[in-house]
Amino acid sequence: MAERITCPTLICEAEEDIFFAGQPEAVYSHLTCPKTLMRFSACEGAGAHCHSGAQRLAFGRILNWLDETFAAEP
């Protein structure tokens, strides 16, 4: 199903996510659209599910990706 996505897509992966371990890479590998795999590490405090230990960092990086990816869009 991921092959049908056509818009730029951001996949986030938390290093120590016990709920979705391995799934971000699986989805990423099936995407054929412009794609980015953004990894968050435990040493950043963002290794848990939803980056709960470093949401400020995660939101900043995600918002920067949105800005960089869609700022040039008409």
Backbone atoms as SQL, in Angstrom:
CREATE TABLE atoms (id INTEGER PRIMARY KEY, chain TEXT, resi INTEGER, resn TEXT, atom TEXT, x REAL, y REAL, z REAL);
INSERT INTO atoms VALUES
  (1, 'A', 1, 'MET', 'N', 0.809, -1.188, 0.000),
  (2, 'A', 1, 'MET', 'CA', 0.000, 0.000, 0.000),
  (3, 'A', 1, 'MET', 'C', 0.860, 1.263, 0.000),
  (4, 'A', 2, 'ALA', 'N', 2.022, 1.217, 0.641),
  (5, 'A', 2, 'ALA', 'CA', 2.889, 2.397, 0.707),
  (6, 'A', 2, 'ALA', 'C', 3.341, 2.840, -0.677),
  (7, 'A', 3, 'GLU', 'N', 3.389, 1.929, -1.616),
  (8, 'A', 3, 'GLU', 'CA', 3.807, 2.264, -2.979),
  (9, 'A', 3, 'GLU', 'C', 2.850, 3.251, -3.647),
  (10, 'A', 4, 'ARG', 'N', 1.657, 3.378, -3.137),
  (11, 'A', 4, 'ARG', 'CA', 0.660, 4.268, -3.728),
  (12, 'A', 4, 'ARG', 'C', 0.780, 5.714, -3.230),
  (13, 'A', 5, 'ILE', 'N', 1.589, 5.942, -2.227),
  (14, 'A', 5, 'ILE', 'CA', 1.781, 7.301, -1.706),
  (15, 'A', 5, 'ILE', 'C', 2.641, 8.065, -2.701),
  (16, 'A', 6, 'THR', 'N', 2.220, 9.287, -3.042),
  (17, 'A', 6, 'THR', 'CA', 2.957, 10.066, -4.033),
  (18, 'A', 6, 'THR', 'C', 3.575, 11.341, -3.474),
  (19, 'A', 7, 'CYS', 'N', 3.114, 11.829, -2.355),
  (20, 'A', 7, 'CYS', 'CA', 3.651, 13.073, -1.799),
  (21, 'A', 7, 'CYS', 'C', 4.928, 12.785, -1.004),
  (22, 'A', 8, 'PRO', 'N', 5.780, 13.790, -0.818),
  (23, 'A', 8, 'PRO', 'CA', 6.968, 13.593, 0.016),
  (24, 'A', 8, 'PRO', 'C', 6.546, 13.079, 1.392),
  (25, 'A', 9, 'THR', 'N', 7.271, 12.104, 1.888),
  (26, 'A', 9, 'THR', 'CA', 6.872, 11.429, 3.120),
  (27, 'A', 9, 'THR', 'C', 8.028, 11.369, 4.103),
  (28, 'A', 10, 'LEU', 'N', 7.735, 11.678, 5.346),
  (29, 'A', 10, 'LEU', 'CA', 8.706, 11.598, 6.432),
  (30, 'A', 10, 'LEU', 'C', 8.353, 10.410, 7.306),
  (31, 'A', 11, 'ILE', 'N', 9.322, 9.541, 7.494),
  (32, 'A', 11, 'ILE', 'CA', 9.175, 8.393, 8.397),
  (33, 'A', 11, 'ILE', 'C', 10.118, 8.639, 9.566),
  (34, 'A', 12, 'CYS', 'N', 9.582, 8.598, 10.777),
  (35, 'A', 12, 'CYS', 'CA', 10.406, 8.798, 11.976),
  (36, 'A', 12, 'CYS', 'C', 10.621, 7.463, 12.680),
  (37, 'A', 13, 'GLU', 'N', 11.839, 7.290, 13.162),
  (38, 'A', 13, 'GLU', 'CA', 12.187, 6.050, 13.866),
  (39, 'A', 13, 'GLU', 'C', 12.842, 6.396, 15.192),
  (40, 'A', 14, 'ALA', 'N', 12.322, 5.835, 16.261),
  (41, 'A', 14, 'ALA', 'CA', 12.929, 5.979, 17.577),
  (42, 'A', 14, 'ALA', 'C', 13.769, 4.742, 17.850),
  (43, 'A', 15, 'GLU', 'N', 15.005, 4.949, 18.229),
  (44, 'A', 15, 'GLU', 'CA', 15.978, 3.873, 18.398),
  (45, 'A', 15, 'GLU', 'C', 15.500, 2.747, 19.311),
  (46, 'A', 16, 'GLU', 'N', 14.818, 3.078, 20.377),
  (47, 'A', 16, 'GLU', 'CA', 14.407, 2.066, 21.354),
  (48, 'A', 16, 'GLU', 'C', 12.895, 1.862, 21.398),
  (49, 'A', 17, 'ASP', 'N', 12.201, 2.135, 20.306),
  (50, 'A', 17, 'ASP', 'CA', 10.742, 1.981, 20.258),
  (51, 'A', 17, 'ASP', 'C', 10.391, 0.498, 20.354),
  (52, 'A', 18, 'ILE', 'N', 9.731, 0.117, 21.437),
  (53, 'A', 18, 'ILE', 'CA', 9.368, -1.287, 21.620),
  (54, 'A', 18, 'ILE', 'C', 8.038, -1.631, 20.955),
  (55, 'A', 19, 'PHE', 'N', 7.282, -0.634, 20.544),
  (56, 'A', 19, 'PHE', 'CA', 5.979, -0.878, 19.942),
  (57, 'A', 19, 'PHE', 'C', 6.064, -1.073, 18.429),
  (58, 'A', 20, 'PHE', 'N', 6.926, -0.318, 17.761),
  (59, 'A', 20, 'PHE', 'CA', 6.995, -0.356, 16.303),
  (60, 'A', 20, 'PHE', 'C', 8.385, -0.706, 15.786),
  (61, 'A', 21, 'ALA', 'N', 9.138, -1.459, 16.539),
  (62, 'A', 21, 'ALA', 'CA', 10.501, -1.824, 16.143),
  (63, 'A', 21, 'ALA', 'C', 10.505, -2.472, 14.759),
  (64, 'A', 22, 'GLY', 'N', 11.327, -1.923, 13.867),
  (65, 'A', 22, 'GLY', 'CA', 11.462, -2.458, 12.520),
  (66, 'A', 22, 'GLY', 'C', 10.448, -1.954, 11.514),
  (67, 'A', 23, 'GLN', 'N', 9.344, -1.425, 11.970),
  (68, 'A', 23, 'GLN', 'CA', 8.300, -0.986, 11.047),
  (69, 'A', 23, 'GLN', 'C', 8.668, 0.267, 10.251),
  (70, 'A', 24, 'PRO', 'N', 9.347, 1.246, 10.848),
  (71, 'A', 24, 'PRO', 'CA', 9.697, 2.419, 10.041),
  (72, 'A', 24, 'PRO', 'C', 10.530, 2.039, 8.806),
  (73, 'A', 25, 'GLU', 'N', 11.519, 1.180, 8.966),
  (74, 'A', 25, 'GLU', 'CA', 12.345, 0.762, 7.835),
  (75, 'A', 25, 'GLU', 'C', 11.530, -0.003, 6.806),
  (76, 'A', 26, 'ALA', 'N', 10.597, -0.821, 7.265),
  (77, 'A', 26, 'ALA', 'CA', 9.761, -1.598, 6.341),
  (78, 'A', 26, 'ALA', 'C', 8.897, -0.675, 5.484),
  (79, 'A', 27, 'VAL', 'N', 8.280, 0.302, 6.105),
  (80, 'A', 27, 'VAL', 'CA', 7.459, 1.250, 5.349),
  (81, 'A', 27, 'VAL', 'C', 8.343, 2.050, 4.398),
  (82, 'A', 28, 'TYR', 'N', 9.463, 2.542, 4.908),
  (83, 'A', 28, 'TYR', 'CA', 10.386, 3.341, 4.109),
  (84, 'A', 28, 'TYR', 'C', 10.835, 2.589, 2.858),
  (85, 'A', 29, 'SER', 'N', 11.129, 1.316, 3.003),
  (86, 'A', 29, 'SER', 'CA', 11.608, 0.528, 1.860),
  (87, 'A', 29, 'SER', 'C', 10.541, 0.341, 0.784),
  (88, 'A', 30, 'HIS', 'N', 9.282, 0.443, 1.136),
  (89, 'A', 30, 'HIS', 'CA', 8.189, 0.281, 0.168),
  (90, 'A', 30, 'HIS', 'C', 7.784, 1.586, -0.512),
  (91, 'A', 31, 'LEU', 'N', 8.211, 2.704, 0.034),
  (92, 'A', 31, 'LEU', 'CA', 7.843, 3.990, -0.563),
  (93, 'A', 31, 'LEU', 'C', 8.584, 4.205, -1.880),
  (94, 'A', 32, 'THR', 'N', 7.890, 4.728, -2.860),
  (95, 'A', 32, 'THR', 'CA', 8.513, 5.070, -4.136),
  (96, 'A', 32, 'THR', 'C', 8.511, 6.579, -4.367),
  (97, 'A', 33, 'CYS', 'N', 7.907, 7.318, -3.468),
  (98, 'A', 33, 'CYS', 'CA', 7.828, 8.786, -3.534),
  (99, 'A', 33, 'CYS', 'C', 9.104, 9.380, -2.930),
  (100, 'A', 34, 'PRO', 'N', 9.273, 10.698, -3.021),
  (101, 'A', 34, 'PRO', 'CA', 10.375, 11.320, -2.282),
  (102, 'A', 34, 'PRO', 'C', 10.200, 10.994, -0.796),
  (103, 'A', 35, 'LYS', 'N', 11.256, 10.542, -0.155),
  (104, 'A', 35, 'LYS', 'CA', 11.107, 10.051, 1.215),
  (105, 'A', 35, 'LYS', 'C', 12.335, 10.382, 2.057),
  (106, 'A', 36, 'THR', 'N', 12.091, 10.466, 3.362),
  (107, 'A', 36, 'THR', 'CA', 13.149, 10.713, 4.331),
  (108, 'A', 36, 'THR', 'C', 12.902, 9.820, 5.530),
  (109, 'A', 37, 'LEU', 'N', 13.954, 9.155, 5.987),
  (110, 'A', 37, 'LEU', 'CA', 13.895, 8.382, 7.229),
  (111, 'A', 37, 'LEU', 'C', 14.667, 9.185, 8.270),
  (112, 'A', 38, 'MET', 'N', 13.955, 9.687, 9.270),
  (113, 'A', 38, 'MET', 'CA', 14.558, 10.513, 10.312),
  (114, 'A', 38, 'MET', 'C', 14.692, 9.652, 11.565),
  (115, 'A', 39, 'ARG', 'N', 15.929, 9.458, 11.978),
  (116, 'A', 39, 'ARG', 'CA', 16.189, 8.611, 13.144),
  (117, 'A', 39, 'ARG', 'C', 16.424, 9.473, 14.386),
  (118, 'A', 40, 'PHE', 'N', 15.883, 8.993, 15.491),
  (119, 'A', 40, 'PHE', 'CA', 16.058, 9.649, 16.775),
  (120, 'A', 40, 'PHE', 'C', 16.721, 8.658, 17.717),
  (121, 'A', 41, 'SER', 'N', 17.741, 9.109, 18.423),
  (122, 'A', 41, 'SER', 'CA', 18.523, 8.199, 19.258),
  (123, 'A', 41, 'SER', 'C', 18.217, 8.362, 20.743),
  (124, 'A', 42, 'ALA', 'N', 18.603, 7.340, 21.484),
  (125, 'A', 42, 'ALA', 'CA', 18.445, 7.377, 22.929),
  (126, 'A', 42, 'ALA', 'C', 19.377, 8.416, 23.541),
  (127, 'A', 43, 'CYS', 'N', 20.570, 8.597, 22.973),
  (128, 'A', 43, 'CYS', 'CA', 21.500, 9.587, 23.546),
  (129, 'A', 43, 'CYS', 'C', 20.976, 11.011, 23.375),
  (130, 'A', 44, 'GLU', 'N', 20.067, 11.228, 22.430),
  (131, 'A', 44, 'GLU', 'CA', 19.413, 12.536, 22.273),
  (132, 'A', 44, 'GLU', 'C', 18.244, 12.672, 23.244),
  (133, 'A', 45, 'GLY', 'N', 17.887, 11.558, 23.885),
  (134, 'A', 45, 'GLY', 'CA', 16.716, 11.537, 24.758),
  (135, 'A', 45, 'GLY', 'C', 15.446, 11.258, 23.989),
  (136, 'A', 46, 'ALA', 'N', 15.586, 10.922, 22.706),
  (137, 'A', 46, 'ALA', 'CA', 14.429, 10.744, 21.823),
  (138, 'A', 46, 'ALA', 'C', 14.298, 9.311, 21.332),
  (139, 'A', 47, 'GLY', 'N', 14.848, 8.365, 22.053),
  (140, 'A', 47, 'GLY', 'CA', 14.845, 6.988, 21.590),
  (141, 'A', 47, 'GLY', 'C', 13.574, 6.210, 21.871),
  (142, 'A', 48, 'ALA', 'N', 12.696, 6.754, 22.704),
  (143, 'A', 48, 'ALA', 'CA', 11.467, 6.049, 23.060),
  (144, 'A', 48, 'ALA', 'C', 10.355, 6.325, 22.052),
  (145, 'A', 49, 'HIS', 'N', 9.306, 5.532, 22.117),
  (146, 'A', 49, 'HIS', 'CA', 8.132, 5.682, 21.254),
  (147, 'A', 49, 'HIS', 'C', 7.643, 7.123, 21.282),
  (148, 'A', 50, 'CYS', 'N', 7.391, 7.702, 20.131),
  (149, 'A', 50, 'CYS', 'CA', 6.933, 9.093, 19.970),
  (150, 'A', 50, 'CYS', 'C', 7.932, 10.112, 20.487),
  (151, 'A', 51, 'HIS', 'N', 9.179, 9.679, 20.705),
  (152, 'A', 51, 'HIS', 'CA', 10.257, 10.583, 21.110),
  (153, 'A', 51, 'HIS', 'C', 9.888, 11.347, 22.373),
  (154, 'A', 52, 'SER', 'N', 9.202, 10.661, 23.278),
  (155, 'A', 52, 'SER', 'CA', 8.632, 11.309, 24.459),
  (156, 'A', 52, 'SER', 'C', 9.663, 11.990, 25.356),
  (157, 'A', 53, 'GLY', 'N', 10.896, 11.563, 25.319),
  (158, 'A', 53, 'GLY', 'CA', 11.913, 12.194, 26.154),
  (159, 'A', 53, 'GLY', 'C', 12.485, 13.463, 25.556),
  (160, 'A', 54, 'ALA', 'N', 12.193, 13.730, 24.298),
  (161, 'A', 54, 'ALA', 'CA', 12.764, 14.908, 23.640),
  (162, 'A', 54, 'ALA', 'C', 11.811, 15.432, 22.572),
  (163, 'A', 55, 'GLN', 'N', 10.593, 15.691, 22.955),
  (164, 'A', 55, 'GLN', 'CA', 9.611, 16.150, 21.979),
  (165, 'A', 55, 'GLN', 'C', 9.990, 17.488, 21.366),
  (166, 'A', 56, 'ARG', 'N', 10.626, 18.336, 22.126),
  (167, 'A', 56, 'ARG', 'CA', 11.057, 19.620, 21.590),
  (168, 'A', 56, 'ARG', 'C', 12.043, 19.417, 20.435),
  (169, 'A', 57, 'LEU', 'N', 12.997, 18.522, 20.621),
  (170, 'A', 57, 'LEU', 'CA', 13.949, 18.183, 19.568),
  (171, 'A', 57, 'LEU', 'C', 13.222, 17.585, 18.367),
  (172, 'A', 58, 'ALA', 'N', 12.344, 16.620, 18.636),
  (173, 'A', 58, 'ALA', 'CA', 11.618, 15.947, 17.559),
  (174, 'A', 58, 'ALA', 'C', 10.760, 16.936, 16.774),
  (175, 'A', 59, 'PHE', 'N', 9.997, 17.743, 17.465),
  (176, 'A', 59, 'PHE', 'CA', 9.148, 18.712, 16.768),
  (177, 'A', 59, 'PHE', 'C', 9.977, 19.688, 15.944),
  (178, 'A', 60, 'GLY', 'N', 11.110, 20.121, 16.484),
  (179, 'A', 60, 'GLY', 'CA', 11.982, 21.023, 15.747),
  (180, 'A', 60, 'GLY', 'C', 12.495, 20.402, 14.461),
  (181, 'A', 61, 'ARG', 'N', 12.960, 19.164, 14.549),
  (182, 'A', 61, 'ARG', 'CA', 13.470, 18.489, 13.355),
  (183, 'A', 61, 'ARG', 'C', 12.365, 18.210, 12.347),
  (184, 'A', 62, 'ILE', 'N', 11.201, 17.805, 12.834),
  (185, 'A', 62, 'ILE', 'CA', 10.069, 17.521, 11.942),
  (186, 'A', 62, 'ILE', 'C', 9.590, 18.805, 11.260),
  (187, 'A', 63, 'LEU', 'N', 9.466, 19.881, 12.014),
  (188, 'A', 63, 'LEU', 'CA', 9.029, 21.144, 11.424),
  (189, 'A', 63, 'LEU', 'C', 10.060, 21.677, 10.432),
  (190, 'A', 64, 'ASN', 'N', 11.352, 21.496, 10.716),
  (191, 'A', 64, 'ASN', 'CA', 12.384, 21.884, 9.751),
  (192, 'A', 64, 'ASN', 'C', 12.250, 21.090, 8.462),
  (193, 'A', 65, 'TRP', 'N', 11.967, 19.786, 8.580),
  (194, 'A', 65, 'TRP', 'CA', 11.775, 18.943, 7.387),
  (195, 'A', 65, 'TRP', 'C', 10.584, 19.454, 6.576),
  (196, 'A', 66, 'LEU', 'N', 9.493, 19.756, 7.257),
  (197, 'A', 66, 'LEU', 'CA', 8.315, 20.278, 6.563),
  (198, 'A', 66, 'LEU', 'C', 8.648, 21.567, 5.830),
  (199, 'A', 67, 'ASP', 'N', 9.355, 22.459, 6.512),
  (200, 'A', 67, 'ASP', 'CA', 9.722, 23.737, 5.917),
  (201, 'A', 67, 'ASP', 'C', 10.625, 23.536, 4.697),
  (202, 'A', 68, 'GLU', 'N', 11.647, 22.705, 4.824),
  (203, 'A', 68, 'GLU', 'CA', 12.568, 22.456, 3.735),
  (204, 'A', 68, 'GLU', 'C', 11.899, 21.728, 2.555),
  (205, 'A', 69, 'THR', 'N', 11.003, 20.822, 2.886),
  (206, 'A', 69, 'THR', 'CA', 10.378, 19.985, 1.862),
  (207, 'A', 69, 'THR', 'C', 9.297, 20.730, 1.094),
  (208, 'A', 70, 'PHE', 'N', 8.508, 21.538, 1.778),
  (209, 'A', 70, 'PHE', 'CA', 7.362, 22.149, 1.144),
  (210, 'A', 70, 'PHE', 'C', 7.492, 23.654, 0.892),
  (211, 'A', 71, 'ALA', 'N', 8.586, 24.264, 1.346),
  (212, 'A', 71, 'ALA', 'CA', 8.765, 25.700, 1.133),
  (213, 'A', 71, 'ALA', 'C', 8.886, 26.033, -0.362),
  (214, 'A', 72, 'ALA', 'N', 9.465, 25.140, -1.122),
  (215, 'A', 72, 'ALA', 'CA', 9.652, 25.386, -2.558),
  (216, 'A', 72, 'ALA', 'C', 8.444, 24.983, -3.392),
  (217, 'A', 73, 'GLU', 'N', 7.476, 24.341, -2.759),
  (218, 'A', 73, 'GLU', 'CA', 6.273, 23.901, -3.481),
  (219, 'A', 73, 'GLU', 'C', 5.450, 25.119, -3.881),
  (220, 'A', 74, 'PRO', 'N', 4.855, 25.101, -5.070),
  (221, 'A', 74, 'PRO', 'CA', 3.999, 26.231, -5.489),
  (222, 'A', 74, 'PRO', 'C', 2.715, 26.308, -4.688);
